[in-house]
């Protein structure tokens, strides 16, 4: 008996759980979306995304609440060296601030959302390629179609807002497993 192609996938544990949920035909898009959100939140936390946002907020709003016109993005980039997601957040925040003309909360949200979307697309390609190599054609096509539907429906900006909101601690807690017999897949 095999554990499935997601078992040998060379990604982090939460991404494997997301692949497992997408592979299961009984899983709804909402369940897959929750698993994807958990994977993104785990990556954001593990790769110091909170530090990036914290440094930018500290630089953006001083102790007296005044905005500083010039923020040294390169010094912030030095704090997160070696963390791909955090580095991409800084890059996209920098691009959004150039496009928007200033650095503010909206550009931080947009930059983080773009970095999360890029991470999702990259890992989705890895999952698709892995399923093509490790499973049957029908199963890999099902995975590809479900991932595309998922990516097209996931609200990256909303996820970014929830992740960078300092008052929200729900992302740092582990999602509970459904154990009630009456709880099942949606019909």
N, C-alpha and C positions, 0 to 999 in steps of 0.2 A: 504494500500500500504506500502511496506517495503522499507527501504533504502538499504537493502542488508546486507550480513554478515560482510562486511568490516566496516559498521557503528558501530557495537558493539565490534570491535576488540580492544584489550587492548594494543595498541601500539600508538606511537606518530602520530600526524596528517599527516605528510608527508608519513609515512609508510602506513597509511590508504589510502591515495591518490594512492600510488603505488599498493596496493591490489585492489583498485577500477579499476585502469587501466588494471591490469592483468585479472581481472574478466570479463571485457568487451571484447567480442569476436571480436569487430571491431577494437580494439587497436592493433597496430603493436608492434613488439618487440622493435623497436626504441623508441616508446612512453613509453613503460614500462621501458626501459633502462634509459630514461631521468628522469622518476619519481623515479627510484631506485637511480640514481646519486644524485638527489635532496635530497632524504631521507638520504643518507649517508653523504652528505655535511652538512645537518642540524644537524645530530648527531655529526659529527666531530666538528662543531662549538660549539654546546651546551655543549658538554662534554670536552671542553678545549683541543682538539687535536692540535689547533694552538699553545697553550702554550707549549705543549710537544715539538713540533718541534722547537719552538723558543728557549726554554731552551737548547735543544740539539745542535742547531746551534750556540748559544752563547758559549756553552762549547766546541764545536768542533773547532770553528774558533775564536780565540781571536781578540783583537782590531787590532793587527798587522798582522793578517792572518796566524798565525802559529798554527799548530795542537798540541793539548795537548794530550799526550799519555794515561793518565788515567782520565777517566770521571766518576764521582760518579753518577751512574744511580739511586741509592736509594734516593739521595736528590731530583732528578727530580721526582721520583715516589711520594715523599711527597707533591709536588706541586699540584698533580692531584688526590689526594686521594679521593675516593668516586665516581669517574667518570670511569665507566667500560671501555668505548672505549679508553680513554686516557691511562688508566692503561694497557690495552691489547697492545696498541701501544708501550708503554715502554717495555713490556715483549718481544714482537716480535722484536723490534729494538735491544734489548739486545741479543736475540738468533741469529739474523742475523749478529750482530757484532762478536759473538763468532764463528759462522760458517765461516764468511768471513775473520776473523782475525783482522779486524779493524772497527772502527766506521767512516763512511763517508756518503755522501749524498745518495749513492746507498743503504746502509743498512737502512737508515731512510725511504726511499721510500719502500723498501721491507717489513719492519716491519709494516708500516702504511697500505700497501696493504693487508698483512695477517690479520691485525686486522679488516679492512673493510670487507674482505671476511668472516671472522668468524661472524661478526655482521649480515651480509646478510644471511648467512646460519641459524643462530639462529632465526632471525625474519621470515625467510621463513618457517621454521618448525612451528613456532607459527601460522603463517597465514594458513598453510595447516591444522593443527590440529583444528583451529577455524572453517575453512570451512567444515571440516568433521563433526563437531558437529552441525553447524548452517545451513547447506544447504543440497541440494540433492546430491546424489552420483555422478551424471554426472557433476554437477557444481564443486564439490570438486576435481574430477579427472582432469577437465579442468584446474583448478587453479594450481594443482600440476604439471601438464605437462608444463604449461606456465612458472611457476617459475623455473623449472629445465632447460628449454631452456634458460631462461633469465640468470640464474646463470652461465650456461656453456658458454654464449657468452659475458658476461660483462668483460671488461678489468680493473680489479682491480688495477693493477700497474699504468695504465694511469690515473685512477681517483685519486689515491694517489698522483701521480706527480702533477696533476692539483690542488689538495687541498693544498699541502704543498708549492707550489710555491708562494712566498710572493708578486710577481708582479701581480698575477692573482686575481682579485677581483670579477670576474663574479659569483663565487659560493656564494658570500655573498648577491647577489641581488636576488630578487624574480623572478621566471620564469613567463613570461607573458602568459596570457591565449589567445588562438587563437580566435579572434572574427570575422574574415573575413568570409563571407559566401562561398567564393570560396575555402577556406582552408578546407580540409576534410581528412578523412583517406585515406591512400595510397591504390591504387588498385592493 
